[in-house]
Amino acid sequence: MLNRIEVNLVRDELLDEKWDSAAVAETREELMGYLAKEIVEDKREMRAQVADVCSEGMRQSPINIDGPFEASSSSLSITDKVELQSAKFIRQYNSGILFLQATLATAILNDVSYSMKGAFFHHPSEHTFDQNHLNADLEVQFMFSNADGQVLMVSVLFSEGHSENGFIQNMGLKELIRDQSKKEIEVDPSSLKITDLLNGKSLSDVLKESSYVQYEGSLTYAPCTEEGVTWIVILHQINSLSSLQIGDFESLTSKGKDNSRKTQTLNGRKVYIS
């Protein structure tokens, strides 16, 4: 088996066209075998590192929100985007991730600007509440990031109401349900109005009209990154979601199971309320 130095020499000489075709053919099988083995080993190491963070990290999300809380000194403002350029709804069937890729808003947290990447949809909610660990029917997690790669997650909670949610109705869930092999669909951006999602209110309005908590956490999917991840969870639930739409989310997740990560230990972290 070739070692790493030999592999680099072979690669460099092949790129410099110093080898004839016979020499290339003679070493190709061994070279490919080495690289294949190395790729497998790299993947195993990466999976092990991800597993370590997800299972042993000290600032993991989601959490149960039950107090005690400390008063927040942070400032947060959100501005909805009036016109979207594009939108795409993505399903990862094995992991259960449901993600709407769209820049629906911008945010400023403590004078730092963040741009929205999209929104994750979780049924039931990943964050739970009070001593009974109660779930909301749906949690929409708006994902923002800043120029330094720091992440701001803003969660809005939904409970079942009597009418369908117009925004969710236009995301193309039915098309993905009909074709289980399809992983993503383009969505008409003009059909996505954030006020249709939030019972006629802007995200800024919802933020102003409800208490919300803030804490330092992680991504709730692998690699469960903890560095630079801040969570805002708006406590007021919006009752703009039909039972049929809840059923649609159940149909889209892996084998009909929920796509929510269980709550994680707080490990002494402070939870702030505004």
C-alpha positions as CSV (number, residue, x, y, z in Angstrom):
1,M,0.0,0.0,0.0
2,L,1.3,3.5,-0.9
3,N,1.9,5.9,2.0
4,R,0.9,9.5,2.0
5,I,4.2,10.8,0.6
6,E,4.1,8.4,-2.3
7,V,0.5,9.3,-3.0
8,N,1.4,13.0,-3.2
9,L,4.4,12.2,-5.5
10,V,2.2,10.1,-7.8
11,R,-0.5,12.9,-7.9
12,D,2.1,15.6,-8.7
13,E,3.8,13.6,-11.4
14,L,0.5,12.7,-13.0
15,L,-0.5,16.4,-13.1
16,D,2.9,17.3,-14.6
17,E,2.3,14.5,-17.3
18,K,5.7,12.9,-16.5
19,W,4.2,9.4,-16.5
20,D,3.3,7.4,-19.6
21,S,0.0,5.5,-19.9
22,A,1.5,2.1,-19.0
23,A,2.9,3.5,-15.7
24,V,-0.4,5.2,-14.9
25,A,-2.3,1.9,-15.5
26,E,0.1,0.0,-13.3
27,T,-0.3,2.2,-10.2
28,R,-3.9,3.3,-10.7
29,E,-5.5,0.4,-8.8
30,E,-3.2,0.8,-5.8
31,L,-3.5,4.5,-5.8
32,M,-7.3,4.4,-5.9
33,G,-7.4,1.8,-3.2
34,Y,-5.3,4.0,-0.9
35,L,-7.5,7.0,-1.6
36,A,-10.7,5.0,-1.0
37,K,-9.4,3.8,2.3
38,E,-8.4,7.3,3.3
39,I,-11.8,8.7,2.5
40,V,-13.6,6.0,4.5
41,E,-11.3,6.7,7.5
42,D,-11.9,10.4,7.2
43,K,-15.6,9.9,7.2
44,R,-15.4,7.7,10.2
45,E,-13.4,10.3,12.1
46,M,-15.8,13.1,11.1
47,R,-18.8,11.0,12.2
48,A,-17.1,10.3,15.5
49,Q,-16.4,14.1,16.1
50,V,-20.0,15.0,15.2
51,A,-21.3,12.3,17.6
52,D,-19.0,13.6,20.4
53,V,-20.4,17.2,20.0
54,C,-24.0,16.1,19.7
55,S,-23.9,13.7,22.7
56,E,-21.3,15.4,24.9
57,G,-21.6,19.1,24.1
58,M,-22.4,21.4,27.1
59,R,-24.4,24.0,25.3
60,Q,-26.8,21.9,23.2
61,S,-30.3,22.8,21.9
62,P,-33.2,22.6,22.3
63,I,-34.0,23.1,25.9
64,N,-37.1,23.0,28.2
65,I,-38.1,26.6,29.0
66,D,-39.2,26.6,32.6
67,G,-37.1,29.3,34.4
68,P,-35.7,30.8,36.4
69,F,-35.0,33.6,34.0
70,E,-32.8,36.6,34.2
71,A,-33.6,40.0,32.7
72,S,-32.1,40.5,29.3
73,S,-30.1,43.6,28.3
74,S,-29.9,42.6,24.6
75,S,-31.5,44.6,21.9
76,L,-33.1,42.8,18.9
77,S,-34.9,44.2,15.9
78,I,-36.2,42.4,12.8
79,T,-37.3,43.8,9.5
80,D,-39.4,41.7,7.1
81,K,-38.4,41.7,3.4
82,V,-41.2,42.8,1.2
83,E,-40.1,41.1,-2.0
84,L,-38.3,37.7,-2.3
85,Q,-36.0,36.9,-5.2
86,S,-36.3,33.1,-4.9
87,A,-37.5,30.4,-2.5
88,K,-36.9,26.6,-2.3
89,F,-38.4,24.0,0.0
90,I,-36.0,21.2,0.9
91,R,-36.6,17.8,2.5
92,Q,-33.9,15.5,3.8
93,Y,-35.9,12.3,4.2
94,N,-33.5,10.3,6.4
95,S,-32.9,13.1,8.9
96,G,-36.4,14.6,8.7
97,I,-35.0,18.1,8.1
98,L,-37.6,20.4,6.4
99,F,-36.1,23.7,5.3
100,L,-37.4,26.7,3.4
101,Q,-34.5,28.5,1.8
102,A,-35.6,32.1,1.5
103,T,-34.4,35.5,2.8
104,L,-37.6,36.5,4.5
105,A,-36.1,39.1,6.9
106,T,-33.0,40.7,8.3
107,A,-32.1,41.1,12.0
108,I,-29.9,43.3,14.2
109,L,-28.9,41.8,17.6
110,N,-26.8,44.1,19.8
111,D,-25.9,46.3,16.8
112,V,-24.7,43.4,14.7
113,S,-26.5,42.7,11.4
114,Y,-27.8,39.3,10.5
115,S,-29.2,38.0,7.2
116,M,-31.8,35.3,7.1
117,K,-30.8,32.0,5.4
118,G,-34.2,30.4,5.7
119,A,-36.5,28.5,8.2
120,F,-36.6,25.0,9.6
121,F,-40.0,23.4,10.4
122,H,-40.3,21.0,13.3
123,H,-43.4,19.1,14.3
124,P,-43.9,19.0,17.2
125,S,-41.9,21.9,18.6
126,E,-38.3,21.1,19.6
127,H,-38.4,23.5,22.6
128,T,-40.7,22.5,25.4
129,F,-42.3,24.4,28.2
130,D,-42.8,24.2,32.0
131,Q,-42.4,21.3,34.3
132,N,-44.5,19.0,32.0
133,H,-42.3,19.6,29.0
134,L,-45.3,20.6,26.8
135,N,-44.8,20.9,23.1
136,A,-46.3,23.3,20.6
137,D,-47.7,21.7,17.4
138,L,-45.1,23.4,15.2
139,E,-41.9,25.3,15.7
140,V,-40.6,27.5,12.8
141,Q,-36.9,28.3,13.4
142,F,-35.8,31.3,11.4
143,M,-32.0,31.0,10.8
144,F,-29.9,34.1,10.5
145,S,-26.1,34.5,10.2
146,N,-23.7,37.5,10.3
147,A,-20.5,38.3,8.5
148,D,-18.4,36.4,11.1
149,G,-20.4,33.2,10.6
150,Q,-22.3,33.5,13.9
151,V,-25.8,32.2,13.9
152,L,-29.0,33.6,15.3
153,M,-32.0,31.3,15.5
154,V,-35.5,32.9,16.1
155,S,-38.2,30.5,16.9
156,V,-42.0,31.1,16.5
157,L,-44.4,28.5,17.9
158,F,-47.7,27.5,16.4
159,S,-50.8,25.7,17.8
160,E,-53.7,24.2,15.9
161,G,-56.4,26.6,14.9
162,H,-59.6,26.5,12.8
163,S,-58.1,27.7,9.5
164,E,-55.3,26.8,7.2
165,N,-52.1,28.8,7.3
166,G,-51.8,30.5,3.9
167,F,-48.0,30.7,3.9
168,I,-47.6,27.0,4.7
169,Q,-50.3,26.2,2.0
170,N,-48.1,27.8,-0.6
171,M,-44.8,26.1,0.3
172,G,-45.5,23.0,-1.8
173,L,-46.0,20.4,0.9
174,K,-48.6,18.5,-1.1
175,E,-46.3,18.1,-4.1
176,L,-43.6,16.6,-1.9
177,I,-46.1,14.3,-0.3
178,R,-47.3,13.1,-3.7
179,D,-43.8,12.4,-4.9
180,Q,-41.8,10.9,-2.1
181,S,-38.7,10.7,-4.2
182,K,-38.5,14.4,-4.7
183,K,-36.1,16.2,-2.3
184,E,-36.8,19.8,-3.1
185,I,-39.1,22.1,-5.1
186,E,-38.9,25.7,-6.3
187,V,-41.6,27.9,-4.6
188,D,-43.1,31.0,-6.1
189,P,-41.5,33.7,-4.0
190,S,-44.4,36.1,-4.7
191,S,-46.7,33.7,-2.9
192,L,-44.8,33.8,0.4
193,K,-45.8,36.7,2.6
194,I,-44.6,36.4,6.2
195,T,-47.8,38.1,7.3
196,D,-49.7,35.1,5.9
197,L,-47.6,32.9,8.2
198,L,-48.1,35.0,11.3
199,N,-51.8,35.8,11.4
200,G,-51.5,39.1,9.6
201,K,-48.5,40.3,11.6
202,S,-44.9,40.9,10.7
203,L,-42.1,39.1,12.5
204,S,-41.2,42.4,14.1
205,D,-44.8,42.8,15.4
206,V,-44.8,39.3,16.9
207,L,-41.4,40.0,18.6
208,K,-42.7,43.3,20.1
209,E,-46.0,41.9,21.3
210,S,-44.7,38.8,23.0
211,S,-42.2,37.9,25.7
212,Y,-39.2,35.9,24.4
213,V,-36.3,34.1,25.9
214,Q,-32.6,34.1,24.8
215,Y,-29.9,31.7,25.5
216,E,-26.6,30.4,24.0
217,G,-27.1,27.0,22.4
218,S,-26.3,24.9,19.3
219,L,-27.7,23.7,16.0
220,T,-30.3,21.0,16.6
221,Y,-29.0,18.8,13.8
222,A,-25.6,17.4,13.1
223,P,-22.9,18.7,13.5
224,C,-24.7,20.3,16.6
225,T,-22.3,23.3,16.4
226,E,-22.2,25.3,19.6
227,E,-19.8,28.1,18.8
228,G,-21.6,31.4,18.1
229,V,-25.2,30.1,18.2
230,T,-27.8,32.3,19.9
231,W,-31.4,31.3,20.3
232,I,-34.4,33.5,20.6
233,V,-37.7,31.7,21.4
234,I,-40.9,33.8,21.2
235,L,-43.2,32.5,23.9
236,H,-46.6,33.5,22.5
237,Q,-48.1,30.7,20.3
238,I,-49.9,31.6,17.0
239,N,-53.0,29.5,16.4
240,S,-52.8,29.6,12.6
241,L,-52.4,26.0,11.6
242,S,-55.0,23.4,10.6
243,S,-55.1,19.7,11.6
244,L,-54.7,18.8,7.9
245,Q,-51.5,20.8,7.7
246,I,-50.2,19.1,10.9
247,G,-50.8,15.8,9.1
248,D,-48.9,17.1,6.1
249,F,-45.8,17.7,8.2
250,E,-46.2,14.2,9.7
251,S,-46.2,12.8,6.2
252,L,-43.1,14.6,5.2
253,T,-40.9,13.5,8.0
254,S,-38.9,10.3,8.1
255,K,-41.3,7.3,8.1
256,G,-44.0,9.4,9.5
257,K,-42.1,10.1,12.7
258,D,-41.6,13.6,14.2
259,N,-38.5,15.5,13.2
260,S,-37.7,17.1,16.6
261,R,-34.7,16.6,18.7
262,K,-35.2,15.8,22.4
263,T,-34.5,18.6,24.9
264,Q,-30.9,18.9,26.2
265,T,-29.5,19.6,29.6
266,L,-29.1,23.3,30.4
267,N,-25.7,22.7,32.2
268,G,-25.8,25.9,34.2
269,R,-26.5,28.2,31.2
270,K,-28.5,31.3,31.9
271,V,-31.8,31.9,30.1
272,Y,-32.7,35.6,29.7
273,I,-36.2,37.0,29.2
274,S,-37.4,40.1,27.4
